[in-house]
Amino acid sequence: MLDTQNLDNAKSMSIIVTKGSLDWAYPPFILGTTAAAMDVEVTMFFTFYGLTLLKKDLNLKFTTLGNPAMEMPMMGMHMPMPNMIGMVPGVGAAAGKMMKNLIKKKGVASIEELREAAIESEVKMIGCQMTLDLFEYDRKDMIDEMEIGGAATYMEKALRSDINLFI
């Protein structure tokens, strides 16, 4: 059991979120909500492809390419997914469906549920203004709880944070 009395030196955390795929969405939301539950002030800065995680309607894809460590539990064993198989049309979508089914089967919270938990835990979620402009995203397509800021906004938080993560 974690002794939270000795966490006086870790009361704030910032996370830069740069990836918006299903598999890369879990680490920042799990770490952010866990820290918030432990009374850590959390700021998440969503930039480039990570900004898509703040869209109202999520349609997250799964990345198979460039992930040689990926193994899926199948038929009582762990089946490695060869890196090159991700280039075959339809494989990414099939792997994504398999992963979503596995997440549901194992009772793992969805990204939507984790994002809602972050909102309820008062995690500050900042969407990068430059990325909004660059990719021509419309503010109305993003969740209402998203604040808008730039690198300077993030740096103000990061400079005062005890923990800084780049995911």
C-alpha positions as CSV (number, residue, x, y, z in Angstrom):
1,M,0.0,0.0,0.0
2,L,1.3,3.4,-0.9
3,D,2.1,5.8,1.9
4,T,0.4,9.0,0.6
5,Q,1.7,11.0,3.6
6,N,5.1,11.1,2.0
7,L,3.9,12.7,-1.2
8,D,4.5,16.2,-0.1
9,N,7.0,16.7,-2.8
10,A,4.6,15.6,-5.6
11,K,1.5,17.8,-5.5
12,S,1.4,18.9,-9.1
13,M,1.9,17.1,-12.4
14,S,1.8,18.1,-16.0
15,I,1.4,15.8,-19.0
16,I,2.1,16.6,-22.6
17,V,-0.3,14.4,-24.7
18,T,0.9,14.1,-28.3
19,K,-0.7,10.9,-29.6
20,G,-4.4,10.3,-30.3
21,S,-4.7,6.6,-31.0
22,L,-6.5,4.2,-28.8
23,D,-3.4,2.5,-27.4
24,W,-1.6,5.9,-26.7
25,A,-4.7,7.5,-25.1
26,Y,-4.6,5.2,-22.1
27,P,-1.3,6.2,-20.4
28,P,-2.0,9.9,-20.0
29,F,-5.6,9.5,-18.9
30,I,-4.8,6.6,-16.4
31,L,-1.8,8.5,-15.0
32,G,-3.7,11.8,-14.8
33,T,-6.8,10.4,-13.1
34,T,-4.8,8.3,-10.7
35,A,-2.7,11.3,-9.7
36,A,-5.8,13.5,-9.3
37,A,-7.3,10.8,-7.1
38,M,-4.2,11.1,-4.9
39,D,-4.7,14.9,-4.5
40,V,-2.2,15.8,-7.1
41,E,-3.0,18.9,-9.2
42,V,-3.0,17.7,-12.9
43,T,-2.6,19.6,-16.1
44,M,-2.8,17.8,-19.4
45,F,-1.6,19.7,-22.5
46,F,-3.0,18.2,-25.7
47,T,-1.0,19.0,-28.8
48,F,-0.7,17.7,-32.4
49,Y,-2.4,14.3,-32.7
50,G,-3.2,14.2,-29.0
51,L,-5.6,17.0,-29.5
52,T,-8.1,14.6,-31.1
53,L,-8.6,13.1,-27.6
54,L,-10.6,16.2,-26.7
55,K,-13.1,15.9,-29.6
56,K,-16.6,15.4,-28.5
57,D,-17.0,12.4,-30.7
58,L,-14.1,10.0,-30.4
59,N,-13.3,7.6,-33.2
60,L,-10.0,6.2,-32.0
61,K,-7.9,4.0,-34.1
62,F,-5.4,1.4,-33.0
63,T,-1.7,1.5,-34.0
64,T,-0.2,-1.8,-35.1
65,L,2.6,-0.3,-37.2
66,G,5.8,0.5,-35.4
67,N,4.8,-1.5,-32.3
68,P,6.9,-4.7,-32.3
69,A,6.1,-5.5,-28.7
70,M,2.4,-5.9,-29.4
71,E,1.0,-9.3,-28.5
72,M,-2.6,-10.1,-28.3
73,P,-4.0,-12.8,-26.1
74,M,-5.5,-15.4,-28.4
75,M,-6.4,-19.1,-28.1
76,G,-4.8,-19.4,-24.7
77,M,-1.4,-17.8,-25.7
78,H,0.0,-14.5,-26.7
79,M,0.1,-14.0,-30.5
80,P,2.8,-11.5,-31.6
81,M,1.7,-9.1,-34.3
82,P,4.4,-8.8,-36.9
83,N,5.2,-5.2,-37.6
84,M,4.7,-5.5,-41.4
85,I,1.2,-6.9,-41.0
86,G,0.1,-3.4,-40.1
87,M,0.6,-2.3,-43.7
88,V,-2.0,-4.8,-45.0
89,P,-5.3,-3.0,-45.7
90,G,-7.9,-3.6,-43.0
91,V,-5.5,-5.1,-40.5
92,G,-5.3,-1.9,-38.4
93,A,-9.1,-1.7,-38.2
94,A,-9.4,-5.4,-37.3
95,A,-6.7,-5.0,-34.6
96,G,-8.5,-2.0,-33.3
97,K,-11.8,-3.9,-33.1
98,M,-10.0,-6.8,-31.3
99,M,-8.4,-4.4,-28.8
100,K,-11.8,-2.7,-28.1
101,N,-13.4,-6.1,-27.6
102,L,-10.6,-7.1,-25.2
103,I,-10.9,-3.8,-23.3
104,K,-14.7,-4.4,-22.9
105,K,-14.3,-8.1,-22.0
106,K,-11.7,-7.3,-19.3
107,G,-13.8,-4.5,-17.8
108,V,-11.2,-1.8,-18.6
109,A,-12.6,1.7,-18.6
110,S,-13.1,3.3,-22.1
111,I,-11.2,6.5,-23.0
112,E,-14.6,8.3,-22.9
113,E,-15.0,7.1,-19.3
114,L,-11.5,8.0,-18.3
115,R,-11.9,11.4,-19.9
116,E,-15.1,11.9,-17.9
117,A,-13.3,10.8,-14.7
118,A,-10.6,13.4,-15.5
119,I,-13.3,16.1,-15.8
120,E,-14.9,15.1,-12.6
121,S,-11.5,15.1,-10.9
122,E,-10.9,18.6,-12.0
123,V,-7.9,17.7,-14.2
124,K,-7.1,20.8,-16.3
125,M,-7.2,19.9,-20.0
126,I,-5.6,22.4,-22.3
127,G,-6.0,22.2,-26.0
128,C,-3.1,23.7,-28.0
129,Q,-4.2,26.8,-29.9
130,M,-1.5,26.3,-32.6
131,T,-2.7,22.8,-33.2
132,L,-6.3,23.9,-33.4
133,D,-5.3,26.4,-36.1
134,L,-2.9,24.1,-37.9
135,F,-5.3,21.3,-38.4
136,E,-8.3,23.6,-38.7
137,Y,-10.3,22.1,-35.9
138,D,-13.4,23.9,-34.8
139,R,-13.8,24.7,-31.1
140,K,-17.4,23.6,-31.2
141,D,-16.3,20.0,-32.1
142,M,-14.2,19.9,-28.9
143,I,-15.4,19.1,-25.3
144,D,-16.6,22.1,-23.4
145,E,-14.2,21.5,-20.5
146,M,-11.2,22.1,-22.8
147,E,-9.3,25.3,-22.1
148,I,-7.3,26.8,-25.0
149,G,-3.7,27.7,-24.6
150,G,-0.3,27.6,-26.2
151,A,3.2,26.5,-25.3
152,A,3.6,29.4,-22.9
153,T,0.4,28.4,-21.0
154,Y,1.8,24.9,-20.7
155,M,5.2,26.1,-19.6
156,E,3.7,28.2,-16.8
157,K,2.2,25.0,-15.4
158,A,5.2,22.8,-16.2
159,L,7.7,25.1,-14.5
160,R,5.7,24.8,-11.3
161,S,5.0,21.1,-11.6
162,D,6.8,18.5,-9.5
163,I,6.2,15.8,-12.2
164,N,6.4,16.5,-15.9
165,L,5.6,13.7,-18.4
166,F,5.7,13.6,-22.2
167,I,3.4,10.9,-23.7
